[in-house]
């Protein structure tokens, strides 16, 4: 991850601020469309196959789903398990890190569901 030189986490005048440095890498992944929904959906079902996941997500394109799964796997958030069967079978589940992310998302999801979000005018 490239070092960000625009700010530092501990300046004398900003000791009360929350350091955002650890977020830089994960934000690149979870800010992509569908990423958090994929983590939440897999977490809700413990394990899903590609087509099951695609059906549950709805309008996601096959390419986007495949790309997000690769990215999330690369970040260690999901586990891809391929079985040597005919026809081939692949299952996706959350890793411990993915489960921690899902748990961290829960307060935000509860907050968002409390009242409809109003558009800025």
C-alpha positions, 0 to 999 in steps of 0.5 A: 500500500502506498504511503500517504504523505498528506496527513499524519495520524498523530499531530499535536493539534489533532490528538483527538482525531481518529486515525484513518490510516488503517482504513486506506487499504480496506476502503479501496476494496469495500467501497466498490459496488457490491463488495459489502453486499457480497460479504453480508450475503455470504455471511447470512448463509455461511456458504454459497455457490456462485449461482446461488450468490448471483441469484440472491444479489439480483442484478449483479453481472457475472463479470462484476461478481467474479471480479469482486469475489477475486478481490475479496478473496485476495484481501482474505475476506472470503474463502473459495473452495473448489471440489474435484467433482463432475460437474465442478463445484465451488463454494464461497464462505467468509474467513475470520477476517471477513466475519469480523468485517461483517460484524463491524458492518452490523451497527451501520446496517442497523443505523441505516434501517432505522429511518429512510435516508433523505436526499440532500436538497 
